[in-house]
Amino acid sequence: MSLRARITRLRAMWIIPIENVSLMVSLSLLLLSIFGFAGERKRLVHQENPVTLIASETGAARFGPPSSRWYTAVLVNGGKEPIRLNAIQMPGGYSGDGRFFPCYLQLWDKKNARWMTHRLYDFYPPQSTPHIVQVEVSPGTKLEVCNGLYPSQLGHGGDCVRFALSAERGQEPLFFSNTFEVIGGKKRSHGVDGCMGASR
């Protein structure tokens, strides 16, 4: 075999793999861009929680301290799956009626920069066995799950607070409401910024 033929053969052996490598690199970059974008989109969608707990002031109490206000929290299910919550069902009569969900009020401790959690409902003796029912919040519906008269029942005027909701009593909260400032009492308001300094 002549020298020229050997050179031609060697070029053929090396050029073809290089072209294949270039093609593989191009395909890899294309697939990475496609699946990378899909993964990023999936991550962003996952971060956008379709279930929200919305707290609001609903007015002054008809009976009680005039400086206190009623606050409620409504669970809005904007997702595609139902949400199941355990609640204590009161028997009615002298014991009272209604359902009480595992709801908490969290007060912002500005000095220690942390939330202090307070249980809202302690209305039955610890030794008794409450009647537990399961309540389902269907997709596209909403349900009032928390309420309280503040600062009469808890806290002081000017406190930064939020509601927290668990699926079951004794478990860690799953949902947290927007932060709001308790109106009333002798404590001064936080001013224009309100409770923006409280951590989410």
Secondary structure, DSSP 4 states (H G I P E B T S, - for coil): --HHHHHHHHHHHHHHHHHHHHHHHHHHHHHHHHHHHHHHHHHHHHHS-SEEEEEEEEEE-SSS-TT-EEEEEEEEE-SSS-EEEEEEEP--GGG---EE-SEEEEEEETTTTEEEEEES---S-TTS---EEEEEE-TT-EEEEEEEEETTSSS-TT-EEEEEE-SSTTSPP-EEB--EEPP-SSSPP--TTTTTTS--
